Each structure stands twice: as C-alpha cells, then as structure tokens.
Amino acid sequence: MIILKVGPIYMNHSKVVHALETLKNRPDIEEASKHDVWISLSKQFNMNYIANVTKKDVKITSRPGYLKVQIVYFVKVPFIDTLSIWVDFDNTIEVGTE
C-alpha cells in the first residue's frame, strides 16, 4: 500500500528533475533573467502536469554569467486514518561561474 502512495510522488518528482535538467541544458541560460527562467520552468511544469511546485518553492539566484535554481518542496498524502506520508525534496542546478 505504501508503494501505491509513494510511487506517484517520486514519478512526479522525476518530472521536476527533468525540468531542471532541461533548463540547465538550454544555451546561454545563465544570461537569462529570473523572470525568463521562471517562465521556462513554469512551461515545463504545466506541460508535465506538475502541481506540487509553486513559485514560492523556487529560488533563483542570478548574476551575469551565473545561474542557480533551487527547488525545495514537500508532498503530503493521506495514508491510513490519521497517518500521512510526507516527502521532502530539494534539488539544485548551477550554471556558469560563481
């Protein structure tokens, strides 16, 4: 029963990781504005039906020639009666030189 609850959470998380990797592999992404980075991530999230990550979960640090994107979020799903499953995620990409 736990696998049926946790499996979809990790499958969805793999889509978040894929969105970050796609962003990291974009040419000249380290020169993009924070707004452009968020728009790109948001499009990936919408395309892959990722609902667990919101704008407040994404921290974007940007300087000329450097970009860091960190996504920290959690997923909580009901399990049995008053028990829930809580999973924390923290993923970061860095591009360019700090």
C-alpha contacts under 8 A as a table, 3 or more apart, distances in Angstrom:
res1	aa1	res2	aa2	distance
1	M	4	L	5.20
1	M	5	K	6.62
2	I	5	K	5.18
2	I	6	V	6.00
2	I	79	F	7.88
3	I	6	V	5.11
3	I	7	G	5.33
4	L	7	G	5.63
4	L	8	P	7.21
5	K	8	P	6.52
5	K	9	I	7.28
5	K	77	V	7.42
5	K	79	F	7.40
6	V	9	I	5.20
6	V	10	Y	6.51
6	V	85	I	7.80
7	G	10	Y	5.41
7	G	11	M	6.21
8	P	11	M	4.90
8	P	12	N	6.03
9	I	12	N	5.24
9	I	13	H	6.19
9	I	75	V	7.31
10	Y	13	H	4.78
10	Y	14	S	6.16
11	M	14	S	5.21
11	M	15	K	6.88
12	N	15	K	5.26
12	N	16	V	6.80
12	N	50	I	6.70
13	H	16	V	4.98
13	H	17	V	6.37
14	S	17	V	5.03
14	S	18	H	6.10
15	K	18	H	4.90
15	K	19	A	6.14
15	K	45	F	7.97
15	K	48	N	6.82
15	K	50	I	7.43
16	V	19	A	5.08
16	V	20	L	6.39
16	V	45	F	7.28
16	V	50	I	7.37
17	V	20	L	5.13
17	V	21	E	6.22
17	V	91	N	7.29
18	H	21	E	5.01
18	H	22	T	6.04
19	A	22	T	5.08
19	A	23	L	6.19
19	A	41	L	6.49
19	A	44	Q	5.82
19	A	45	F	7.23
20	L	23	L	5.03
20	L	24	K	6.12
20	L	41	L	7.45
20	L	92	T	7.92
20	L	93	I	6.86
21	E	24	K	4.92
21	E	25	N	6.21
21	E	93	I	7.71
22	T	25	N	5.24
22	T	26	R	6.51
23	L	26	R	5.38
23	L	29	I	7.22
23	L	37	V	7.88
23	L	40	S	7.36
23	L	41	L	7.20
24	K	29	I	7.01
24	K	93	I	6.83
24	K	94	E	7.55
24	K	95	V	6.63
25	N	29	I	7.88
26	R	29	I	5.58
28	D	31	E	5.60
28	D	32	A	7.16
29	I	32	A	5.21
29	I	37	V	7.72
29	I	67	L	7.52
29	I	95	V	7.69
30	E	62	S	7.38
30	E	63	R	7.88
30	E	64	P	7.18
30	E	65	G	5.30
30	E	66	Y	4.97
30	E	67	L	4.83
30	E	95	V	5.95
30	E	96	G	6.11
31	E	63	R	7.86
31	E	64	P	6.08
31	E	65	G	5.78
31	E	66	Y	7.20
31	E	67	L	7.70
32	A	36	D	6.03
32	A	37	V	6.42
33	S	36	D	5.17
33	S	37	V	6.28
33	S	62	S	7.35
34	K	37	V	5.08
34	K	38	W	6.19
34	K	60	I	6.32
34	K	61	T	7.63
34	K	62	S	6.72
35	H	38	W	5.14
35	H	39	I	6.16
36	D	39	I	5.03
36	D	40	S	6.15
37	V	40	S	5.17
37	V	41	L	6.26
38	W	41	L	5.09
38	W	42	S	5.88
38	W	55	K	7.78
39	I	42	S	4.98
39	I	43	K	6.14
40	S	43	K	5.28
40	S	44	Q	6.47
41	L	44	Q	5.09
41	L	45	F	6.16
42	S	45	F	4.98
42	S	46	N	6.11
43	K	46	N	5.13
43	K	47	M	6.02
44	Q	47	M	5.12
44	Q	48	N	6.15
45	F	48	N	5.26
45	F	49	Y	5.87
45	F	50	I	4.82
45	F	51	A	7.37
46	N	49	Y	5.04
46	N	50	I	6.21
46	N	51	A	7.93
47	M	50	I	7.89
50	I	53	V	6.73
51	A	54	T	7.45
52	N	73	Y	7.53
52	N	74	F	7.64
52	N	75	V	6.83
53	V	57	D	6.10
53	V	58	V	7.80
53	V	71	I	7.94
53	V	73	Y	6.48
54	T	57	D	5.36
54	T	58	V	7.05
55	K	58	V	5.41
56	K	59	K	7.47
57	D	71	I	5.59
57	D	72	V	5.37
57	D	73	Y	5.74
58	V	69	V	6.96
58	V	70	Q	5.76
58	V	71	I	4.57
58	V	72	V	6.66
59	K	69	V	5.79
59	K	70	Q	5.14
59	K	71	I	6.39
60	I	67	L	7.33
60	I	68	K	5.82
60	I	69	V	4.64
60	I	70	Q	6.52
61	T	67	L	5.79
61	T	68	K	5.02
61	T	69	V	6.41
62	S	66	Y	5.85
62	S	67	L	4.65
62	S	68	K	6.45
63	R	66	Y	5.17
63	R	67	L	6.52
65	G	96	G	5.40
65	G	97	T	6.35
65	G	98	E	7.83
66	Y	94	E	7.43
66	Y	95	V	5.70
66	Y	96	G	4.37
66	Y	97	T	5.39
66	Y	98	E	5.80
67	L	94	E	5.67
67	L	95	V	5.16
67	L	96	G	6.44
68	K	92	T	7.05
68	K	93	I	5.69
68	K	94	E	4.38
68	K	95	V	6.43
69	V	92	T	5.57
69	V	93	I	5.43
69	V	94	E	6.60
70	Q	90	D	7.12
70	Q	91	N	5.69
70	Q	92	T	4.24
70	Q	93	I	6.61
71	I	89	F	7.69
71	I	90	D	5.71
71	I	91	N	5.33
71	I	92	T	6.36
72	V	88	D	7.61
72	V	89	F	5.62
72	V	90	D	4.40
72	V	91	N	6.57
73	Y	88	D	6.07
73	Y	89	F	5.43
73	Y	90	D	6.70
74	F	86	W	6.91
74	F	87	V	5.47
74	F	88	D	4.34
74	F	89	F	5.90
75	V	85	I	7.97
75	V	86	W	5.71
75	V	87	V	5.27
75	V	88	D	6.64
76	K	84	S	6.56
76	K	85	I	5.53
76	K	86	W	4.38
76	K	87	V	6.48
77	V	84	S	5.57
77	V	85	I	5.33
77	V	86	W	6.69
78	P	81	D	7.74
78	P	82	T	7.67
78	P	83	L	6.41
78	P	84	S	4.31
78	P	85	I	6.32
79	F	82	T	7.58
79	F	83	L	5.43
79	F	84	S	4.72
79	F	85	I	6.20
80	I	83	L	5.17
80	I	84	S	6.90
